[in-house]
Amino acid sequence: MTEIPIVNPVTTGYVALTTSQSAVAFDRVDFGALVSQTAEVATNIDTELVNGNWVTADGVIQQLDTENTDYIAGTGLAGERFTISVNLTLPADNPDAGAGIVFHMNDRNEPGLGYMVRLGSGGGEIFWGRYDAGRVFSGEGGIPLELPAGEAIALSLIVRNSSFDIVLNGVTIVEAIPLERSSGWIGLVSFSGPVVFNNVNLQLGE
């Protein structure tokens, strides 16, 4: 099977069937999940347009600034229902560092109206919440953690029409967190640093 690249993977839309000058009966139509691989996600990040010192190489994304603020980098991807996963490595010597995922953002590199899930306190917690239109974050929940410093942590979000789940290191830790917004842009978030993101994988659909 030949893989034909999609020129603009950012744009969402509908799928249709077409015929030309003929009468055709379509007996069976199958659609598989669409997957954006790690290297594509890294390539879509425009390091000139985001805050923080983001660098990408060989599918690995790093945010190097260490100030205690949220740094957002849009992946260039948007969606409604999807599963996104990423391996996060926080520095062993920065107890404030954190990293995670922002989704349903109103703009590609701006977290306004988006939802955020991220590790905090150097891996000592995970929390989630939402930004308002003015980019002010309000927390909605959190769980304390005891994760080894300096080791990769696998974070996945399963996003549905009206709720999402949080999966950490293969274990679902929170289910059915309600959503008020049904679609938007997807980004990565770093608090302080340096933080490493790799194996970023997006699977569209349920």
Order of alpha helices (4+ residues) and beta strands (2+ residues): beta-alpha-beta-beta-beta-beta-beta-beta-beta-beta-beta-beta-beta-beta-beta
